[in-house]
């Protein structure tokens, strides 16, 4: 269904409307008239729309600029005033999932962001994984086309600002920021999962990142749509939590944000090898 919807969207934004085929019943022929002179040249191919086009609710695609953007709001907020630090496990989450550990919250559906990236000609890779093995911790990096992720928002004075997500994150102990340069994220593509409808008992297939809230990952849950290449377990027994929302740089909760995603390489080019866990 996702592919069908993508192809339908592609046709809608690249093919001009044809009024001669708008109805199954052909109109009556017009009265005879002198034949017009032949045009000097036939019309050229349809042009791509200039600027971003709303592909899905809260999701826009700019084909010419090779950019996908979606709407979000700053979510990082302390649950308890006595413990104001917000430890982070995802960059961007979906509603009613990981708001307590996310930088931003978006009402854009994760599968719609996935489909928008397909429209840029990208092929998803796979999410990473991390697990305890008898021989030690096994880390598998995510794969997929390399991406740049940027936050864009309005400052209180009305000026526009932009920064990578790392500008709002710091290591609790050292103050260091994570490496989130262009290319340090990949289009992992999440995965589909199946559950049972509690009413009908029928099997229901869904896009895992939407249900899990892993639209853009920070730690490695294994179902991220867009993944950070550093493999870091959300389980404290495997990796000590270190990343917090930086209160000095993160805008107030509720601030509107545009999350922009741009591929760095030609379509389907592999990303660079993933790095290991962050320094302690």
Steps between C-alpha positions, in 0.01 A plus 500: 500500500785738579654447156163544329440821690847624408449431131164673510656803668786505247251504214300776663791738543684434172217447247291795378125464501346385170149645462436288188505189720309636797182314404432156361233650266653706216344846447301579189718626211506880464364671189728490200756778499809588301799292601741701712856537392734230629703609803865578447600240761334233708475557876800377697489239775327580826721696739552411864322738735718779633536501877357263759171322430283353776522128431324386819361678806790687668748365240637693202727396213721728291605287204723764344688563825492129595361577842229359727368703791241437769341705775577442867508674837764503771405233751796470740362596838574374851236277655601606851628850593722335759676303223508742207733299275336334198690189391450437129447178306347635177538818297143509366204294620136453403205577732438291813830314479834637626424863579678469836832423327475690170631833378205569269152358444341479154149424386641394165464126460829311484392303193421827322852629564624165366289539185621858453862381506410238239384784276854637506617174344643353819492131591486426874758287674431338837496607865793410723496271802683450827483194723690320772676185378714249690803655331398856585274774365419450131437823312364506144497848346200623303532520123351718231563819305683768698286793615541845649239592764442863597263680736355834382304728732415862579680676785298718742604810304357350181832415338539156346753256640626160391727242661566126501332306783837477677479873579221417748672194654793462736672231703380531859846442646737662251285757322617365163256495211435190288641477148202573277666646195340464156509129420486378861135400451372238254167408343463168682136452404369340823306175437147365492357311794181305564261505794155359569195724499345458847146532363503297181797275569633579154870552435594865453821607327647836595813714457706442812652849534153656519390279788835507681559872463838455330457745214861624539707295739776581746540169681458177305159340556521315168198649322606857414378663178802733505786373716809655655800294393648472848367178656397564860267275699201647683554232765696640794651156564679528164571873463486769767267785396705811424304726264273769643309792350719807548283753687731781390436448128172309464206734424203495739261204481230556240723705268410415137785334311548391139711184479684499166653183354733509202689212336872559457588244237353394166189282538572165665865578577604315818577688817843506658571237769336569832697617797502325837340609825570852623790559735413481867 
